[in-house]
């Protein structure tokens, strides 16, 4: 079959497709090319535009520029290691820095950690996992060194502060589990917060390239429904992450897995990537692999030219069909979770 016969030309009718196929494959039965593929979807290369389910370009913020920010995730365990890793990230063009910690440093410690760092050039997100910590000094530091919308503090409880954000943690696997994660994220948000709520949707990427794409797009459709149901209430940010538990002892294999996951997330049009070091289990060579995690993202920007593309796979038949099927299931499961 020629490339043209496989191309996406919705102007041709099904009969024209079949006639072309018979011309190029004389003597073969070309009456029915439908075949089931995984996830229960029936693949049909002759589907016309009228028969095709389309979600169109899925965009959470139509007014925003379609530019994701390459970034890394840094655990804050001790100051010396953090300062060293931060220096490497800044030298290698980091644009987004996701920091997680079980405790919060003091205002004086924060000034020492970020001495000489212009926070206006990067987006900083600090997540604290201990609700007993007081975020007051961290918020004061953010207000002094950055601006609202450029720096975020994710802390249980969402205090009434423009730098505060809430988060949802979604593993891109089972739609029921994803719906449960969205439901849990919505239920923990306080009703009496007056300002618009910044909500980070943490998407734990899998090693399945295609599945990442259509599940991210399905999640975006659900978030658009939520945004329409509560206009002006939320501002969602999609953060693509790769769990360190999925990394192996071989950093080269890890780099391949991170590259594929990053490419799938970018094609689905996320806002941020926060990847771990490919050599997470090799602290003695951590600097090298931390650079590699950033460089693979720069390749997607500078060589693959994927930055600035608006939902590049919109219109692809299989992606569209899986997106709609998963979004419908997500919405159904979400309504079940939210029922009183």
N, C-alpha and C positions, 0 to 999 in steps of 0.2 A: 504494500500500500504506500502511496506517495505521501510526502509531507503535507501536501495540500489536502489530501483526504482526511488527514488527522487534525488539520487546523481547525480553529474555532471560527467557522463561517456561518453564523446563524441565518443568513439570507437564503441559503439553499433549503429546499424542502427535503423531507425524508426520502421521497422517491428519487430526487436528484442525487442525494448521497448514495443510495443503493445502486443507482445506475452507474455512477462514477466508480464505485467499488467493483462492480461486475466487469467494467471495461478494463480495470487494472489487474483483475484477478480472474482471467478467463478459465472456465471449467470448474470454478469453486462455488460452493453454495454460500451465497451472501445474503440469504433471506433474513437471517436473524443473528445479529451480533451482540445481543444483550447477554450479559453474564453477571452473576452475583460476585461481589467482592467483599472484603471484610467490612465489618460494621453493618452488614445487611443491606447495603446500598447496591442497586442494580446499575451497572455501568452500561451506558448506551452512547456510542460515539456519534450517533445521528440525531441527538436531541436538538430540536430547533429552539429558537428564542422563545416562542410561545409556550413550549413545553417545559422550559427550564425554570426551576426555582431560583429566584435572585434576591439576594439581600442588599445588593448595591454596595456602594462605598460605606463602610461602617466607620464612623468617626465620632468619638465622644465629644470633641470640642472643635466644631467646624471652623471657628475663627482662629485656632492655633496653628502655628507652623508645624509641618509634619517632620520634626527633627527630634529623634530620640537622642538621649545623652549616654555616651559610653561611661561606664562606671565600674566600681569594685565594691565588694563588701569587706569591711574591716572589723573584726571583733576587737573590742577594747578590753584587754586583760591586764596589761601593764603599760605604763607611760613610755618607757624606752622603746619597746617593740612597736608601739603605735606611731611614735614620732618617726621612726625609721621607715615604716611602711608608707606613712603619709608623704614623706619626702620623695619616695620612689614614684608614688602615684602622681604627684604634682609635676615631677620631672618628665613624666610620660603622658601628659595630656589628659588627665582624668577630668571629666566634666560633672560627674555625679559620685558622691561619696555616701555610702550607707554604712552607718556605724551602729553596732549593737553592744550593749553592756548590761551587766546585772546590777551595776551601781553607777551613780552619777558623780563625775569629778566636781570639785569646787570651782568657783568663778576664777580664782587665782590659777588653778591647775589648767583650766581651759585656755586662759590667756597664754600660758607657757606652752601648751600643746600646739596652739595655732599661731605662735609668734611669727610674724612676717608673712602669714598666709592671707591673701586677699579673698575673702569668702564671697565677694561679689562675682567672682569668675567661676565658681562651682556651686552646684546645688548640694546642700548638706542635709542629711536626714539622720537624726539620732534616735534610736529606739532603746528604751529601757524596759527590761522585763520584770523589774521588781516594783510592784505598786506601793511599797512602803517608802520608796525614795521620794525626795522632794525635788521637783523639777525647777524650782524657783531660780536658782543660780544659773542653770543652763539656759532658761528662757531669757534672763537678763543679759547673758552673753550674746545670744542670738539677736536680741534687740539692738545691742550696741554694735555688733560687727556685721550684721546682714539685714536683709529686708524680708517682709512677709511675702511668701510665695517663692522665696529662694532658699529658705532654711526651714526645717520642720523638726518638731519634737513629737515622736509617737510615744505616748505614755498612757497607761490604763486610766480611764476616767474622763479623758478629753476636757481639761479645764477651759475656762472661757478666755482664750488667748489666741490671737491670730496666727501665732507660730505653731500652735498645737495641731496635730493631725491624728486621725484614727487609722486603723488598718484592718484589712481582711487577709487571711492567709488561705490561699487556694492551691491545692495540689491538682495539676492538670492530669486527672486520671478518670475517676468515676463521676459522671454528672450529678449523681445524688449527693456525693461528698462535696462537690463544688457548691451545689445549692445550699447545703448545710453550712458551709463556710460563709457564704454571702448572708444567709439568715442570721448567723451568730454575729457577724460584723454589724448588721443593721440593728439588732436588738440591744447591743451594748452602747449604742449612741444615745446620749442624753437628749431628751425632747426640748429641754429649756435652753440649749445653747443658741444664742441669738445670731451669731455670724454664720456665714456659709462654711460648711465643714469640708476640710481637705481630707480625703480618704485615699490612702495608698492600698492598692489591690496587689498583694504580693502573689505573683504567679510562679509556683514552683514548676519549672520546666522539666519535661520528661526527655528521654532519649529518642522518642519517636518524632521525627521531623514534621511529618504531615499532621499528626494528631495535635501537636502543639499549635499549629496554625489555626485549624478549624475550631479548637476549643477556646483559644484566645478570642477569636472573632465571635464565637457564641457568647462568651462572657461579656464582651463589649455590647452585644445586642441587649442582653439582660440589663446591663448598667444603663443603657439608653432608656429602657422602659422605666427603670427606677427614677432616672432623672426627669422623665416626663411626668411621672406620678407625683414627684416632689420638686416642682420647678424652683431653681435657685437655692436648693437646700444643700446639694453636694457638689464637690469638684473632685472627680475621680482621677487618679494617676495610676497607670499600669507599670508595675516594676517587675521585670523578668529576672528570676533568680534560679540558681542551680544549687541544690542541696549538697553540702560537703559530704554527706553520707553516701552519695552516689559516686564519689571519686574513688579511684583505685590507687594502688601504690605506684602505678606507672604514670608519670606526669605527661608522657607523650599521648597516651590513650585519653587521658583527661582533657588534654588540649583539643583533641579531635571532637570529643563529646561536647565540650564547651562551645566550640566553633559552630557545630551543627545546631545546638540549642539556641545560641545567640542569633544565628541567621534566621531560624524559624520565627523567633520572637520579633525580630525587626520586620520581617515580611508581613507579620500580622499587625504591625504598627503599634508597638508599645511606646511608652514614654521614657522609660529608664531601663538600663541593664546594670545589675550589680552582681558581678561574677566573683567567685572565690579565686584564689590562686590555684593554678593547675597543679602546683606541687604542694598542696595543703598538708600532705603527710610527710613532707621533707623540709622541715624548718631550717635546716642547715643551708638549703639552696632556695629559700623562699623568695629572695629578691628577684632572681631570674624569672621564676614562674609567675610572680606577680606582674612583672613587665609584660610577659607573654599574654596574660589574660587581658591586658589593656591593648596590646598590639593587635590581637586578633579582631578586636572591635574596630580599631583604626583601619584595618584592611577592609572591613565591611563598608566603612565610610568612604575611604579614598580610592580603593581599587574596585570594589563591587558597586560603589556609588548607590548604596541603599538608603542613605540619609536623604530626607526630603521627599520620599515617595509616599503617596497617599493610597494606602490599602492596595498594594501592588497586585494581589491575587484576586481582587474582586472580579467576578465574572467567570472564574474557572469553575467548570461544571461540578466536579467532585467536591471541591472546597466549599462551593456555595451550598450544595445539597447537604453536606455534613454539618455545615454551620447552622443551617436552619433546623435540621433535625435535632441537633444538640441544644440549640437555643430553646426550642419548644419544650424539650424535656426538662431543661434547667428551670424554665418558668413554671412548669407544672410542679416540679419538686419544690421550688421556692415557695409557691403558694401553699403547698402542704405544710411546709415548715413554719410559715407565718400564721397559719390558722390558730385562733385562740383555743 
